Amino acid sequence: MSLLAPRFHRLLDFVTVVLFAAAPPVLGLSGSPAILSYGLAAVHLLVTVSTAFPGQPRRPLSFPAHGGLEAAVGIALVALPWTVGWTGTVRTFYTVMGAVILIVWLLSRYRA
């Protein structure tokens, strides 16, 4: 299924960056969960600006490769809180963010 155009996907990537950057102060994340959230904001921003979205100038990362990274990150984020024993708000945040990333991945047109 491919319901999200690459342009809209790119917009959602920037929203994801903001959510990861805002989560620690807004949700009260601290320690490793906060550091990871800030790190994911930075990495997601780097990946987004490095991606050659269709209709944009050539960049080092292809849009299909971008999709592969997002699938891996989504799966990892869903599994992470359960494997390291995070509970409460931290578990909910990372599980939901992973699920949302996977939903966007499923709905995006990476070969557009």
Backbone as XML, in Angstrom:
<?xml version="1.0"?>
<chain id="A" units="angstrom">
  <residue number="1" name="MET">
    <atom name="N" x="0.851" y="-1.165" z="0.000"/>
    <atom name="CA" x="0.000" y="0.000" z="0.000"/>
    <atom name="C" x="0.900" y="1.232" z="0.000"/>
  </residue>
  <residue number="2" name="SER">
    <atom name="N" x="0.555" y="2.226" z="-0.797"/>
    <atom name="CA" x="1.372" y="3.428" z="-0.842"/>
    <atom name="C" x="0.470" y="4.658" z="-0.912"/>
  </residue>
  <residue number="3" name="LEU">
    <atom name="N" x="0.114" y="5.151" z="0.242"/>
    <atom name="CA" x="-0.798" y="6.277" z="0.321"/>
    <atom name="C" x="-0.102" y="7.610" z="0.550"/>
  </residue>
  <residue number="4" name="LEU">
    <atom name="N" x="1.121" y="7.569" z="1.061"/>
    <atom name="CA" x="1.822" y="8.808" z="1.372"/>
    <atom name="C" x="2.817" y="9.148" z="0.271"/>
  </residue>
  <residue number="5" name="ALA">
    <atom name="N" x="2.645" y="10.305" z="-0.306"/>
    <atom name="CA" x="3.591" y="10.784" z="-1.309"/>
    <atom name="C" x="4.914" y="11.118" z="-0.610"/>
  </residue>
  <residue number="6" name="PRO">
    <atom name="N" x="6.023" y="11.026" z="-1.333"/>
    <atom name="CA" x="7.328" y="11.336" z="-0.736"/>
    <atom name="C" x="7.394" y="12.726" z="-0.100"/>
  </residue>
  <residue number="7" name="ARG">
    <atom name="N" x="6.744" y="13.689" z="-0.716"/>
    <atom name="CA" x="6.764" y="15.059" z="-0.159"/>
    <atom name="C" x="6.111" y="15.098" z="1.230"/>
  </residue>
  <residue number="8" name="PHE">
    <atom name="N" x="4.991" y="14.405" z="1.372"/>
    <atom name="CA" x="4.317" y="14.357" z="2.672"/>
    <atom name="C" x="5.141" y="13.543" z="3.670"/>
  </residue>
  <residue number="9" name="HIS">
    <atom name="N" x="5.776" y="12.479" z="3.193"/>
    <atom name="CA" x="6.642" y="11.669" z="4.049"/>
    <atom name="C" x="7.759" y="12.543" z="4.623"/>
  </residue>
  <residue number="10" name="ARG">
    <atom name="N" x="8.341" y="13.375" z="3.780"/>
    <atom name="CA" x="9.419" y="14.264" z="4.227"/>
    <atom name="C" x="8.927" y="15.197" z="5.338"/>
  </residue>
  <residue number="11" name="LEU">
    <atom name="N" x="7.735" y="15.737" z="5.174"/>
    <atom name="CA" x="7.146" y="16.583" z="6.201"/>
    <atom name="C" x="6.982" y="15.808" z="7.509"/>
  </residue>
  <residue number="12" name="LEU">
    <atom name="N" x="6.487" y="14.576" z="7.414"/>
    <atom name="CA" x="6.329" y="13.748" z="8.619"/>
    <atom name="C" x="7.674" y="13.442" z="9.276"/>
  </residue>
  <residue number="13" name="ASP">
    <atom name="N" x="8.734" y="13.328" z="8.473"/>
    <atom name="CA" x="10.068" y="13.123" z="9.048"/>
    <atom name="C" x="10.467" y="14.301" z="9.927"/>
  </residue>
  <residue number="14" name="PHE">
    <atom name="N" x="10.194" y="15.513" z="9.474"/>
    <atom name="CA" x="10.532" y="16.690" z="10.285"/>
    <atom name="C" x="9.671" y="16.757" z="11.546"/>
  </residue>
  <residue number="15" name="VAL">
    <atom name="N" x="8.415" y="16.338" z="11.452"/>
    <atom name="CA" x="7.553" y="16.262" z="12.638"/>
    <atom name="C" x="8.137" y="15.245" z="13.629"/>
  </residue>
  <residue number="16" name="THR">
    <atom name="N" x="8.636" y="14.138" z="13.118"/>
    <atom name="CA" x="9.261" y="13.112" z="13.966"/>
    <atom name="C" x="10.476" y="13.667" z="14.688"/>
  </residue>
  <residue number="17" name="VAL">
    <atom name="N" x="11.278" y="14.453" z="13.998"/>
    <atom name="CA" x="12.446" y="15.090" z="14.626"/>
    <atom name="C" x="11.993" y="15.955" z="15.801"/>
  </residue>
  <residue number="18" name="VAL">
    <atom name="N" x="10.970" y="16.755" z="15.581"/>
    <atom name="CA" x="10.458" y="17.634" z="16.644"/>
    <atom name="C" x="9.930" y="16.805" z="17.814"/>
  </residue>
  <residue number="19" name="LEU">
    <atom name="N" x="9.220" y="15.728" z="17.535"/>
    <atom name="CA" x="8.683" y="14.891" z="18.617"/>
    <atom name="C" x="9.797" y="14.270" z="19.459"/>
  </residue>
  <residue number="20" name="PHE">
    <atom name="N" x="10.834" y="13.753" z="18.791"/>
    <atom name="CA" x="11.951" y="13.180" z="19.551"/>
    <atom name="C" x="12.669" y="14.252" z="20.364"/>
  </residue>
  <residue number="21" name="ALA">
    <atom name="N" x="12.853" y="15.442" z="19.800"/>
    <atom name="CA" x="13.555" y="16.514" z="20.513"/>
    <atom name="C" x="12.729" y="17.064" z="21.670"/>
  </residue>
  <residue number="22" name="ALA">
    <atom name="N" x="11.413" y="17.089" z="21.517"/>
    <atom name="CA" x="10.545" y="17.651" z="22.551"/>
    <atom name="C" x="10.185" y="16.665" z="23.649"/>
  </residue>
  <residue number="23" name="ALA">
    <atom name="N" x="10.309" y="15.388" z="23.398"/>
    <atom name="CA" x="9.849" y="14.375" z="24.349"/>
    <atom name="C" x="10.502" y="14.468" z="25.725"/>
  </residue>
  <residue number="24" name="PRO">
    <atom name="N" x="11.818" y="14.611" z="25.841"/>
    <atom name="CA" x="12.392" y="14.637" z="27.196"/>
    <atom name="C" x="11.813" y="15.727" z="28.099"/>
  </residue>
  <residue number="25" name="PRO">
    <atom name="N" x="11.773" y="17.001" z="27.680"/>
    <atom name="CA" x="11.197" y="17.987" z="28.596"/>
    <atom name="C" x="9.683" y="17.867" z="28.746"/>
  </residue>
  <residue number="26" name="VAL">
    <atom name="N" x="8.997" y="17.514" z="27.672"/>
    <atom name="CA" x="7.527" y="17.451" z="27.734"/>
    <atom name="C" x="7.054" y="16.242" z="28.526"/>
  </residue>
  <residue number="27" name="LEU">
    <atom name="N" x="7.686" y="15.091" z="28.315"/>
    <atom name="CA" x="7.252" y="13.862" z="28.978"/>
    <atom name="C" x="8.030" y="13.557" z="30.250"/>
  </residue>
  <residue number="28" name="GLY">
    <atom name="N" x="9.049" y="14.348" z="30.530"/>
    <atom name="CA" x="9.846" y="14.120" z="31.728"/>
    <atom name="C" x="10.823" y="12.965" z="31.590"/>
  </residue>
  <residue number="29" name="LEU">
    <atom name="N" x="11.274" y="12.697" z="30.359"/>
    <atom name="CA" x="12.261" y="11.632" z="30.166"/>
    <atom name="C" x="13.608" y="12.104" z="30.697"/>
  </residue>
  <residue number="30" name="SER">
    <atom name="N" x="14.331" y="11.198" z="31.324"/>
    <atom name="CA" x="15.662" y="11.533" z="31.824"/>
    <atom name="C" x="16.583" y="10.340" z="31.629"/>
  </residue>
  <residue number="31" name="GLY">
    <atom name="N" x="17.860" y="10.541" z="31.865"/>
    <atom name="CA" x="18.827" y="9.462" z="31.734"/>
    <atom name="C" x="18.907" y="8.935" z="30.311"/>
  </residue>
  <residue number="32" name="SER">
    <atom name="N" x="19.102" y="7.628" z="30.196"/>
    <atom name="CA" x="19.265" y="6.988" z="28.885"/>
    <atom name="C" x="18.093" y="7.228" z="27.931"/>
  </residue>
  <residue number="33" name="PRO">
    <atom name="N" x="16.847" y="7.157" z="28.394"/>
    <atom name="CA" x="15.735" y="7.426" z="27.471"/>
    <atom name="C" x="15.783" y="8.839" z="26.875"/>
  </residue>
  <residue number="34" name="ALA">
    <atom name="N" x="16.191" y="9.825" z="27.669"/>
    <atom name="CA" x="16.285" y="11.200" z="27.170"/>
    <atom name="C" x="17.435" y="11.337" z="26.186"/>
  </residue>
  <residue number="35" name="ILE">
    <atom name="N" x="18.579" y="10.789" z="26.527"/>
    <atom name="CA" x="19.742" y="10.857" z="25.632"/>
    <atom name="C" x="19.410" y="10.194" z="24.297"/>
  </residue>
  <residue number="36" name="LEU">
    <atom name="N" x="18.758" y="9.033" z="24.351"/>
    <atom name="CA" x="18.377" y="8.331" z="23.130"/>
    <atom name="C" x="17.408" y="9.176" z="22.303"/>
  </residue>
  <residue number="37" name="SER">
    <atom name="N" x="16.457" y="9.812" z="22.948"/>
    <atom name="CA" x="15.477" y="10.621" z="22.234"/>
    <atom name="C" x="16.151" y="11.787" z="21.515"/>
  </residue>
  <residue number="38" name="TYR">
    <atom name="N" x="17.056" y="12.482" z="22.194"/>
    <atom name="CA" x="17.792" y="13.572" z="21.549"/>
    <atom name="C" x="18.664" y="13.039" z="20.412"/>
  </residue>
  <residue number="39" name="GLY">
    <atom name="N" x="19.294" y="11.899" z="20.639"/>
    <atom name="CA" x="20.116" y="11.286" z="19.595"/>
    <atom name="C" x="19.292" y="10.898" z="18.380"/>
  </residue>
  <residue number="40" name="LEU">
    <atom name="N" x="18.107" y="10.333" z="18.615"/>
    <atom name="CA" x="17.232" y="9.951" z="17.509"/>
    <atom name="C" x="16.742" y="11.178" z="16.746"/>
  </residue>
  <residue number="41" name="ALA">
    <atom name="N" x="16.505" y="12.287" z="17.446"/>
    <atom name="CA" x="16.115" y="13.524" z="16.765"/>
    <atom name="C" x="17.227" y="13.963" z="15.814"/>
  </residue>
  <residue number="42" name="ALA">
    <atom name="N" x="18.457" y="13.933" z="16.301"/>
    <atom name="CA" x="19.593" y="14.350" z="15.470"/>
    <atom name="C" x="19.800" y="13.411" z="14.287"/>
  </residue>
  <residue number="43" name="VAL">
    <atom name="N" x="19.742" y="12.112" z="14.536"/>
    <atom name="CA" x="19.957" y="11.134" z="13.462"/>
    <atom name="C" x="18.829" y="11.213" z="12.436"/>
  </residue>
  <residue number="44" name="HIS">
    <atom name="N" x="17.598" y="11.337" z="12.916"/>
    <atom name="CA" x="16.468" y="11.411" z="11.985"/>
    <atom name="C" x="16.575" y="12.674" z="11.120"/>
  </residue>
  <residue number="45" name="LEU">
    <atom name="N" x="17.023" y="13.774" z="11.712"/>
    <atom name="CA" x="17.222" y="14.992" z="10.943"/>
    <atom name="C" x="18.321" y="14.796" z="9.898"/>
  </residue>
  <residue number="46" name="LEU">
    <atom name="N" x="19.425" y="14.202" z="10.307"/>
    <atom name="CA" x="20.529" y="13.949" z="9.383"/>
    <atom name="C" x="20.093" y="13.045" z="8.225"/>
  </residue>
  <residue number="47" name="VAL">
    <atom name="N" x="19.375" y="11.982" z="8.544"/>
    <atom name="CA" x="18.895" y="11.063" z="7.505"/>
    <atom name="C" x="17.936" y="11.792" z="6.561"/>
  </residue>
  <residue number="48" name="THR">
    <atom name="N" x="17.047" y="12.602" z="7.107"/>
    <atom name="CA" x="16.066" y="13.303" z="6.280"/>
    <atom name="C" x="16.736" y="14.288" z="5.325"/>
  </residue>
  <residue number="49" name="VAL">
    <atom name="N" x="17.663" y="15.093" z="5.821"/>
    <atom name="CA" x="18.309" y="16.075" z="4.940"/>
    <atom name="C" x="19.308" y="15.421" z="3.991"/>
  </residue>
  <residue number="50" name="SER">
    <atom name="N" x="19.704" y="14.185" z="4.263"/>
    <atom name="CA" x="20.634" y="13.456" z="3.394"/>
    <atom name="C" x="19.923" y="12.596" z="2.353"/>
  </residue>
  <residue number="51" name="THR">
    <atom name="N" x="18.607" y="12.559" z="2.397"/>
    <atom name="CA" x="17.842" y="11.690" z="1.509"/>
    <atom name="C" x="17.483" y="12.401" z="0.208"/>
  </residue>
  <residue number="52" name="ALA">
    <atom name="N" x="17.662" y="11.691" z="-0.890"/>
    <atom name="CA" x="17.271" y="12.178" z="-2.210"/>
    <atom name="C" x="15.799" y="11.839" z="-2.427"/>
  </residue>
  <residue number="53" name="PHE">
    <atom name="N" x="14.922" y="12.671" z="-1.870"/>
    <atom name="CA" x="13.491" y="12.487" z="-2.105"/>
    <atom name="C" x="13.215" y="12.760" z="-3.583"/>
  </residue>
  <residue number="54" name="PRO">
    <atom name="N" x="12.253" y="12.053" z="-4.171"/>
    <atom name="CA" x="11.942" y="12.287" z="-5.587"/>
    <atom name="C" x="11.657" y="13.767" z="-5.855"/>
  </residue>
  <residue number="55" name="GLY">
    <atom name="N" x="12.247" y="14.267" z="-6.938"/>
    <atom name="CA" x="12.044" y="15.660" z="-7.309"/>
    <atom name="C" x="12.998" y="16.626" z="-6.636"/>
  </residue>
  <residue number="56" name="GLN">
    <atom name="N" x="13.924" y="16.123" z="-5.835"/>
    <atom name="CA" x="14.895" y="16.980" z="-5.160"/>
    <atom name="C" x="16.284" y="16.721" z="-5.718"/>
  </residue>
  <residue number="57" name="PRO">
    <atom name="N" x="17.207" y="17.643" z="-5.458"/>
    <atom name="CA" x="18.577" y="17.433" z="-5.924"/>
    <atom name="C" x="19.170" y="16.144" z="-5.360"/>
  </residue>
  <residue number="58" name="ARG">
    <atom name="N" x="20.141" y="15.628" z="-6.063"/>
    <atom name="CA" x="20.812" y="14.389" z="-5.649"/>
    <atom name="C" x="21.422" y="14.555" z="-4.256"/>
  </residue>
  <residue number="59" name="ARG">
    <atom name="N" x="21.215" y="13.521" z="-3.453"/>
    <atom name="CA" x="21.785" y="13.492" z="-2.102"/>
    <atom name="C" x="22.346" y="12.095" z="-1.876"/>
  </residue>
  <residue number="60" name="PRO">
    <atom name="N" x="23.151" y="11.908" z="-0.826"/>
    <atom name="CA" x="23.846" y="10.629" z="-0.654"/>
    <atom name="C" x="22.956" y="9.416" z="-0.382"/>
  </residue>
  <residue number="61" name="LEU">
    <atom name="N" x="21.779" y="9.610" z="0.185"/>
    <atom name="CA" x="20.934" y="8.484" z="0.584"/>
    <atom name="C" x="19.715" y="8.404" z="-0.324"/>
  </residue>
  <residue number="62" name="SER">
    <atom name="N" x="19.501" y="7.250" z="-0.947"/>
    <atom name="CA" x="18.321" y="7.090" z="-1.799"/>
    <atom name="C" x="17.060" y="6.988" z="-0.935"/>
  </residue>
  <residue number="63" name="PHE">
    <atom name="N" x="15.930" y="7.324" z="-1.538"/>
    <atom name="CA" x="14.671" y="7.232" z="-0.804"/>
    <atom name="C" x="14.350" y="5.788" z="-0.406"/>
  </residue>
  <residue number="64" name="PRO">
    <atom name="N" x="14.586" y="4.797" z="-1.284"/>
    <atom name="CA" x="14.363" y="3.413" z="-0.844"/>
    <atom name="C" x="15.274" y="3.003" z="0.322"/>
  </residue>
  <residue number="65" name="ALA">
    <atom name="N" x="16.522" y="3.457" z="0.329"/>
    <atom name="CA" x="17.420" y="3.158" z="1.461"/>
    <atom name="C" x="16.911" y="3.837" z="2.733"/>
  </residue>
  <residue number="66" name="HIS">
    <atom name="N" x="16.400" y="5.042" z="2.598"/>
    <atom name="CA" x="15.777" y="5.763" z="3.712"/>
    <atom name="C" x="14.654" y="4.908" z="4.299"/>
  </residue>
  <residue number="67" name="GLY">
    <atom name="N" x="13.857" y="4.321" z="3.415"/>
    <atom name="CA" x="12.768" y="3.450" z="3.864"/>
    <atom name="C" x="13.275" y="2.238" z="4.623"/>
  </residue>
  <residue number="68" name="GLY">
    <atom name="N" x="14.363" y="1.651" z="4.146"/>
    <atom name="CA" x="14.948" y="0.510" z="4.848"/>
    <atom name="C" x="15.410" y="0.870" z="6.246"/>
  </residue>
  <residue number="69" name="LEU">
    <atom name="N" x="16.026" y="2.041" z="6.372"/>
    <atom name="CA" x="16.456" y="2.503" z="7.698"/>
    <atom name="C" x="15.259" y="2.712" z="8.616"/>
  </residue>
  <residue number="70" name="GLU">
    <atom name="N" x="14.209" y="3.315" z="8.083"/>
    <atom name="CA" x="13.029" y="3.553" z="8.914"/>
    <atom name="C" x="12.377" y="2.257" z="9.369"/>
  </residue>
  <residue number="71" name="ALA">
    <atom name="N" x="12.330" y="1.264" z="8.507"/>
    <atom name="CA" x="11.762" y="-0.026" z="8.917"/>
    <atom name="C" x="12.570" y="-0.612" z="10.070"/>
  </residue>
  <residue number="72" name="ALA">
    <atom name="N" x="13.887" y="-0.578" z="9.949"/>
    <atom name="CA" x="14.751" y="-1.123" z="11.008"/>
    <atom name="C" x="14.590" y="-0.346" z="12.305"/>
  </residue>
  <residue number="73" name="VAL">
    <atom name="N" x="14.555" y="0.976" z="12.213"/>
    <atom name="CA" x="14.409" y="1.807" z="13.416"/>
    <atom name="C" x="13.047" y="1.584" z="14.058"/>
  </residue>
  <residue number="74" name="GLY">
    <atom name="N" x="11.998" y="1.496" z="13.253"/>
    <atom name="CA" x="10.666" y="1.261" z="13.806"/>
    <atom name="C" x="10.587" y="-0.034" z="14.589"/>
  </residue>
  <residue number="75" name="ILE">
    <atom name="N" x="11.133" y="-1.091" z="14.023"/>
    <atom name="CA" x="11.144" y="-2.392" z="14.716"/>
    <atom name="C" x="11.962" y="-2.299" z="16.002"/>
  </residue>
  <residue number="76" name="ALA">
    <atom name="N" x="13.124" y="-1.672" z="15.913"/>
    <atom name="CA" x="13.993" y="-1.550" z="17.092"/>
    <atom name="C" x="13.320" y="-0.748" z="18.201"/>
  </residue>
  <residue number="77" name="LEU">
    <atom name="N" x="12.624" y="0.328" z="17.836"/>
    <atom name="CA" x="11.982" y="1.156" z="18.856"/>
    <atom name="C" x="10.817" y="0.447" z="19.533"/>
  </residue>
  <residue number="78" name="VAL">
    <atom name="N" x="10.099" y="-0.365" z="18.786"/>
    <atom name="CA" x="9.005" y="-1.124" z="19.406"/>
    <atom name="C" x="9.581" y="-2.141" z="20.393"/>
  </residue>
  <residue number="79" name="ALA">
    <atom name="N" x="10.675" y="-2.786" z="20.027"/>
    <atom name="CA" x="11.259" y="-3.835" z="20.868"/>
    <atom name="C" x="12.081" y="-3.295" z="22.036"/>
  </residue>
  <residue number="80" name="LEU">
    <atom name="N" x="12.726" y="-2.156" z="21.844"/>
    <atom name="CA" x="13.681" y="-1.640" z="22.830"/>
    <atom name="C" x="13.161" y="-1.552" z="24.266"/>
  </residue>
  <residue number="81" name="PRO">
    <atom name="N" x="12.053" y="-0.869" z="24.525"/>
    <atom name="CA" x="11.642" y="-0.721" z="25.926"/>
    <atom name="C" x="11.336" y="-2.043" z="26.612"/>
  </residue>
  <residue number="82" name="TRP">
    <atom name="N" x="10.886" y="-3.014" z="25.829"/>
    <atom name="CA" x="10.556" y="-4.315" z="26.391"/>
    <atom name="C" x="11.828" y="-5.103" z="26.702"/>
  </residue>
  <residue number="83" name="THR">
    <atom name="N" x="12.857" y="-4.935" z="25.868"/>
    <atom name="CA" x="14.089" y="-5.703" z="26.080"/>
    <atom name="C" x="14.964" y="-5.122" z="27.183"/>
  </residue>
  <residue number="84" name="VAL">
    <atom name="N" x="14.882" y="-3.810" z="27.408"/>
    <atom name="CA" x="15.709" y="-3.206" z="28.464"/>
    <atom name="C" x="14.929" y="-2.956" z="29.752"/>
  </residue>
  <residue number="85" name="GLY">
    <atom name="N" x="13.641" y="-3.279" z="29.745"/>
    <atom name="CA" x="12.849" y="-3.181" z="30.964"/>
    <atom name="C" x="12.302" y="-1.803" z="31.280"/>
  </residue>
  <residue number="86" name="TRP">
    <atom name="N" x="12.226" y="-0.918" z="30.275"/>
    <atom name="CA" x="11.628" y="0.387" z="30.527"/>
    <atom name="C" x="10.129" y="0.221" z="30.720"/>
  </residue>
  <residue number="87" name="THR">
    <atom name="N" x="9.548" y="1.027" z="31.608"/>
    <atom name="CA" x="8.116" y="0.943" z="31.905"/>
    <atom name="C" x="7.483" y="2.328" z="31.817"/>
  </residue>
  <residue number="88" name="GLY">
    <atom name="N" x="6.214" y="2.379" z="32.031"/>
    <atom name="CA" x="5.491" y="3.641" z="32.118"/>
    <atom name="C" x="5.568" y="4.489" z="30.860"/>
  </residue>
  <residue number="89" name="THR">
    <atom name="N" x="5.751" y="5.785" z="31.068"/>
    <atom name="CA" x="5.771" y="6.763" z="29.979"/>
    <atom name="C" x="6.857" y="6.461" z="28.962"/>
  </residue>
  <residue number="90" name="VAL">
    <atom name="N" x="8.024" y="6.033" z="29.444"/>
    <atom name="CA" x="9.140" y="5.743" z="28.531"/>
    <atom name="C" x="8.763" y="4.604" z="27.599"/>
  </residue>
  <residue number="91" name="ARG">
    <atom name="N" x="8.226" y="3.537" z="28.144"/>
    <atom name="CA" x="7.828" y="2.398" z="27.312"/>
    <atom name="C" x="6.766" y="2.821" z="26.301"/>
  </residue>
  <residue number="92" name="THR">
    <atom name="N" x="5.781" y="3.550" z="26.771"/>
    <atom name="CA" x="4.704" y="3.982" z="25.885"/>
    <atom name="C" x="5.242" y="4.865" z="24.764"/>
  </residue>
  <residue number="93" name="PHE">
    <atom name="N" x="6.090" y="5.839" z="25.110"/>
    <atom name="CA" x="6.635" y="6.747" z="24.108"/>
    <atom name="C" x="7.389" y="5.995" z="23.017"/>
  </residue>
  <residue number="94" name="TYR">
    <atom name="N" x="8.335" y="5.146" z="23.410"/>
    <atom name="CA" x="9.150" y="4.456" z="22.406"/>
    <atom name="C" x="8.346" y="3.423" z="21.613"/>
  </residue>
  <residue number="95" name="THR">
    <atom name="N" x="7.408" y="2.757" z="22.250"/>
    <atom name="CA" x="6.574" y="1.796" z="21.528"/>
    <atom name="C" x="5.687" y="2.510" z="20.509"/>
  </residue>
  <residue number="96" name="VAL">
    <atom name="N" x="5.082" y="3.612" z="20.912"/>
    <atom name="CA" x="4.218" y="4.370" z="20.005"/>
    <atom name="C" x="5.036" y="4.983" z="18.867"/>
  </residue>
  <residue number="97" name="MET">
    <atom name="N" x="6.184" y="5.563" z="19.185"/>
    <atom name="CA" x="7.010" y="6.158" z="18.127"/>
    <atom name="C" x="7.453" y="5.093" z="17.126"/>
  </residue>
  <residue number="98" name="GLY">
    <atom name="N" x="7.847" y="3.936" z="17.614"/>
    <atom name="CA" x="8.224" y="2.850" z="16.711"/>
    <atom name="C" x="7.062" y="2.418" z="15.842"/>
  </residue>
  <residue number="99" name="ALA">
    <atom name="N" x="5.887" y="2.304" z="16.433"/>
    <atom name="CA" x="4.698" y="1.895" z="15.678"/>
    <atom name="C" x="4.334" y="2.942" z="14.623"/>
  </residue>
  <residue number="100" name="VAL">
    <atom name="N" x="4.414" y="4.212" z="14.983"/>
    <atom name="CA" x="4.097" y="5.283" z="14.031"/>
    <atom name="C" x="5.093" y="5.273" z="12.869"/>
  </residue>
  <residue number="101" name="ILE">
    <atom name="N" x="6.374" y="5.105" z="13.169"/>
    <atom name="CA" x="7.383" y="5.037" z="12.114"/>
    <atom name="C" x="7.097" y="3.851" z="11.185"/>
  </residue>
  <residue number="102" name="LEU">
    <atom name="N" x="6.696" y="2.722" z="11.750"/>
    <atom name="CA" x="6.370" y="1.557" z="10.920"/>
    <atom name="C" x="5.115" y="1.790" z="10.076"/>
  </residue>
  <residue number="103" name="ILE">
    <atom name="N" x="4.140" y="2.476" z="10.619"/>
    <atom name="CA" x="2.929" y="2.777" z="9.853"/>
    <atom name="C" x="3.262" y="3.705" z="8.682"/>
  </residue>
  <residue number="104" name="VAL">
    <atom name="N" x="4.068" y="4.728" z="8.948"/>
    <atom name="CA" x="4.487" y="5.628" z="7.872"/>
    <atom name="C" x="5.280" y="4.845" z="6.828"/>
  </residue>
  <residue number="105" name="TRP">
    <atom name="N" x="6.137" y="3.949" z="7.272"/>
    <atom name="CA" x="6.901" y="3.124" z="6.358"/>
    <atom name="C" x="5.978" y="2.275" z="5.462"/>
  </residue>
  <residue number="106" name="LEU">
    <atom name="N" x="4.967" y="1.680" z="6.079"/>
    <atom name="CA" x="4.027" y="0.841" z="5.318"/>
    <atom name="C" x="3.232" y="1.647" z="4.298"/>
  </residue>
  <residue number="107" name="LEU">
    <atom name="N" x="2.941" y="2.901" z="4.605"/>
    <atom name="CA" x="2.084" y="3.714" z="3.761"/>
    <atom name="C" x="2.835" y="4.575" z="2.749"/>
  </residue>
  <residue number="108" name="SER">
    <atom name="N" x="4.154" y="4.532" z="2.761"/>
    <atom name="CA" x="4.944" y="5.412" z="1.884"/>
    <atom name="C" x="5.272" y="4.757" z="0.556"/>
  </residue>
  <residue number="109" name="ARG">
    <atom name="N" x="5.447" y="5.610" z="-0.448"/>
    <atom name="CA" x="5.815" y="5.187" z="-1.807"/>
    <atom name="C" x="7.316" y="5.367" z="-1.971"/>
  </residue>
  <residue number="110" name="TYR">
    <atom name="N" x="8.101" y="4.375" z="-1.596"/>
    <atom name="CA" x="9.554" y="4.505" z="-1.661"/>
    <atom name="C" x="10.088" y="4.382" z="-3.071"/>
  </residue>
  <residue number="111" name="ARG">
    <atom name="N" x="9.326" y="3.871" z="-3.987"/>
    <atom name="CA" x="9.786" y="3.722" z="-5.365"/>
    <atom name="C" x="9.190" y="4.789" z="-6.279"/>
  </residue>
  <residue number="112" name="ALA">
    <atom name="N" x="8.573" y="5.809" z="-5.685"/>
    <atom name="CA" x="7.917" y="6.861" z="-6.489"/>
    <atom name="C" x="8.936" y="7.672" z="-7.274"/>
  </residue>
</chain>
